[in-house]
Amino acid sequence: MKRIGILCHPLNKAARPMADELESFLSARGVSTWVCSAWEADEARGQLDGTDLILTVGGDGTILRAAQVVVSHPIPITGVNLGKLGFMTELGVTEAKDKLVALLAGEGWIDERAMLEAELKAPDSEGPPVLYALNDMVMARGEIARMVRVEAAIDGKALTTYRADGVILATATGSTGYSLSAGGPILHPQAKEFLLLPILPHLSLAYTLVLPSSVSVRLRINAAHPTTLSVDGHMNLSLPSGATLEVKQSAKKTRFLRVHSKTSFYGSLERRLKGKK
């Protein structure tokens, strides 16, 4: 590896010092590095040319932002965990330097994760024409605590009208996030299937659907008050009533460079669910 980018969480007091320490460590080994806030996506994208790896310093939220930065590039991500759960992060703080030496030596393996891709059809939408999510997309009520109606169709055929706080579409990676809190199942992170489930449904379909990667889902929201589309928890768009979201599995993937065992997901699942690093 000749060039590594480091994205850090700007509000975590330990993140920037750790990023600077890793930058010095890598520079001493002849690796060109750059450091940027994970919240400055445009600035980070401007430095991607020639970058072989993105290191994130923070938690899973930092990785979700990094995935948006590299979505159009085959650059892998390795996360150093300063957060609480760290389902997607790979390295603890105390082992980061030793494991980086192994990665620089060519050890490690690529873990590819499925992403969702969506087209939002809404008047005056300020979002990009195509949206990507590594974790989830959530169509839900806004600040007013009243349920919304979300019409759902699969491959063009009507499924149901959810009456709920909202609806979640989650990847296998996102199955341990908001989807899990809403009662969804945990999928193996490399599973191709994705999830469709309501948030606090009232007298409507209350089950989670596990959908094959080949289908497309259309969601149309109906509400008399402001509603929201949240993408990976940090891109939030206001939706008018009647807005539709066409979602499918993307051809794009998020790639992680791992150094731990491929079976470590099972061994660490209970520990991470309990919030232990």
N, C-alpha and C positions, 0 to 999 in steps of 0.2 A: 504494500500500500504506500502510495506517494503523497496522498492528500486526504485529510480527514476534517470534516466539519463538526463542530461541537455546538449543539443547541441547548440552552439552559433555561430553566424556569426563572423569570425575572422577579418573582415575588418570594421565592424561597431564598432566605438569607445565606444558606450554605451552598447554593447552586453555583453562583458565579465564582466564588473562591475555588470550588472543586473543578469547575471548567478551566480556570486559569492554571491550576495545578496539573491537570491532564494535558493542557496545551504545552506547558514546559516539559513535561515528561516525554511527550511525543516529539517535540522539536529536538530534544537532546538525542533522539534516535533517528534523526534525519527525515522526519515526516513533516511535510508542510501542513499547517493547521489554520483554521479560522474559527472564530467564536461569535455567536450571535444569539440574541434572545429568541426563544421559540415563538414569541408573540409577534415578531417582525418577519412575517412570512415572505414579503416581497424582497426584503433585504437578503434573506437567506437564499431565496431562489436565484438571486443574482450572483451567488458564489458557488453554485453547484457544478459548473463546468470543471471537469477533471477530478471531481471529488469521488473517492472510492468508498467512503463509509461516513455515515452520520452517527455521532455519539450524542445521546441525549442525557442530560443531567437534570433529574427531577423525578417525576412519577409517570403513571400511565397517561395522564393528561398531556404531558410534554411529548410523549410518543405520538399521541393522536395528532398533535399539531405538526410534528415532524412528518408524519405520513401524508398530510396535506401538502407540505412543502415539496416532497419528492414524488408525488403521485404520478407525474409524467416521466420519471426517470427510474432506471433499474438500480438505484443506489440502496444498499441495505442499511438497516438501522440496528444499533446496539445500545440498549438503555442501561444507564447507571441509576440505581434506585435511591432516591431521597424521599420518596412518597410513603404511603401507608401500605397499599396492597401490592402494587408492582407485578400484576399478572403478566404484563408484556415486557417488563424490564428484564435484563439478563444478569447484570452484575451488581453485587453489593459494593458499598464504598470501600470496605477493607480489602476486597479482592480485585478491585478494578485494574490496578496497574499490572499485577501478575497475569491476569487473564488477557489484558491487552497485548502483552508480550507474546502470548500464545497465538492470538489472532494475527498479529503482525508477522508471525512465523508461518502463517498459512493454515493454522489449525482452525477448526470450527466448521459449521454447516449452515446451509441456508434454509430458513423456515419461511415458506410462502403462505400468506394469509389472504383469504378471499375478501373482496370489498364489494360494497353496494354502489350502484350508479343510478342516478335519478335525474329526470327532467321535471322541473317545476313549471307549471302553467298557471300563472297568476298575473292579473293586471298590475302594472307598475312595480313588479318585483325587483328588488335591488340585488338579488343574489346572482351568481354566475349561471349561465345557461345549463350547465351540467354540474351536478353535485356528486361528490364521492364520500363514502364513509367507511372507515375501518371498523368502527364499533356499531353505531346505530343511527337511524333517522327516526325522529319522534314528531308526529303531527298531533298537537295537543292544544288545550285551552291556554289562554294567556293569563293575565293578572286577575281576571274575574273568575271566582270559584264557582263556575257553572259548567256542567257537562256539555260536550259537543257531540254532534253526529258525524260520523265518518263512514262514508259509503266505500266498501271495499270490493274489488273485483280481481279475479285471478285469470290471466290469459284472456281478458276481455269478457269473462262470464261473471255475473254478479255473485258475490259470496254472501254478504250481510251488510247491514248498517249498524255499526257499533254506536252505542250510546254510553259514553264513558268520558273520563278526563282526557283521553287521547289514545293513540295507537302507536306501538313500537314496531319497527322493522329492525332486526338485529342480526348481525353476522355471527358465526361461531365464536369469533374473538369477542364480540360484544355480549355474548350469552352470560358472561360473568359480571356484567355491569348493571345498568338500569333494568334491563330485561329480567335479570335474576331477582331484583327487588320487587318487580311486578308479578312474580310467580312463575317465570319462564324456566325451562330446563337448561342445564349446562351441556353444551356441545363440546366435543374435542376441538381444540383451536384450529386444526387443519381440516375439519369437516367442510364440505362444500355447501351443505344445506344452510338456509337462513330461517329466521323466526318471524312470525306475525302474531302479535298479541295485544289485547286491549289493556288500558290502565284503568283500574277501578270501574269495570263495566256495571251498568245498572239495567237489569232486565233485558239483556242482549247477550250475544255469544261471548262466553267468558273463557274459552279455551285457547291455549297456544297452538298454533299450526306450525309444524315443521315442514318447510317447503323445499322442493328440489331446486337445484341451481338453474334449471332450465326455464322456470316460469317467470312471468312478469306480474307485478302487482300494481294496481291503480287505486289510489286513495283520493277521495274527494271530500272536502270538509264543508260542513253546513253548520253555521253558528251565527247568532245575532250579535256577537261581541268579538273583540279582537282575539285571534288565535296565533299560534306560533309553530314554525318548523325549526327543530333543533337538529343540527348535524354534528355528530360526535361530541355534543355537549358544549361546543365553543363557537359554532356558527349558528346564530339565531336570527331567523327571518320572520317578520310579521306577515300573516296571511289574511287575505280577505275571504269572506264566505264564498264558496264555489271554487276555490283553488284546488288544483289537482296535482298529484305527484305520481309519476310513472317510474317505477323502481324495478331494477333487474340486477342480477349479479354482473359485476364489471369484468371486462377482460383484463383490467389492470389489477395488479397484486401489490400488497405491501410485503417487502422482503426484510426479514430479520437475519442478522448474522449471529449465530449462537455458538457457545463454547461448552455449555453444560450438556448432559445426557439428553437424548431425545425423549426419554421416559420421565424427565423431571417434572412434567406437568402434573402427573398423577401423584408423585411423591410430595409435591408442594401445595396441592390443591387445598387440603384442609387447613394448613398453616396460613395460607394467604387469605382464605375466607374468614379466618379469625383475626385478620389484621396484623399478623406477625411477619416481620421481614425475614 
